[in-house]
Amino acid sequence: MKEGIHPEYHLTAIKCACGNTVEAGSTKADISVEICSACHPFFTGKQKLVDTAGRIERFRKKYEKYQKK
């Protein structure tokens, strides 16, 4: 490896908005993420459905005639 051209590599803590912290190696000092494997619905098995302004109902109403066939 050439000297002086590589970024500094060190252990850092990756902090999630849910409070989970993971230690990893990185070139960045501090990393913050909004979602991680501890709080993501795919990994937890708990689905959070956010329906803003009745979008699901409008979709179902719009395409209900195709489901009847």
N, C-alpha and C positions, 0 to 999 in steps of 0.2 A: 504494500500500500504506500502511496505517496504521502509524505508528511505535509500537514498544513492545508489540505484541500477538503477534508471531511468535516462535517458538522459535529459538534459535541454531542455525545450519546450518553444518557444517564437514566437512572430509574426515576419514574414519575408516577404520581397518583392520578388516575382517571376518576373524576367525581361525577356521579349522576345526580339528576334533580331529585330522585327518590331517596338519596342519602347513601347509596351503595358506592363503595370505593374499591377500585381494582389497581393493583400495582403492575406496571408494565415498563418496558424500555422504550424510550422515545427521544427525539431530538428537541421536543418542546418541553418546557418546564412544567406547566400546569395545563391540564386538559379537562374541560367541562362538557358533558353531554346531556341531552334532554331525556334520553331513554336508553336503558341498558337491558341486558338479558334478565336481570332480576325483576324488572317491572314491565317488560314488553309482553303483550298479550299472547304472542306465539309461544313464548317460553313458559309463561305462567299458566296457560290454559284458561285464563279468565278474559273473556272478550268484553271490551268496553265499547258500547255503541253510542255514538253521539249523533243525535238526529237534530239538526238545526232547521227550524222553520218547516218541519214536516216533509222533508225531501223524500223519505222512504215512502210515505203514503201517496205523495204525488206521483212517484214513479210507478207504484203498484196500480194506481187508478188509471194512469196513462196506458199501461200495457196489459190491463186485465182482460181485454177482449181477445188478446193473443193466447192467453192461458186457458181460456174457455174452449178453444178449438181442440 
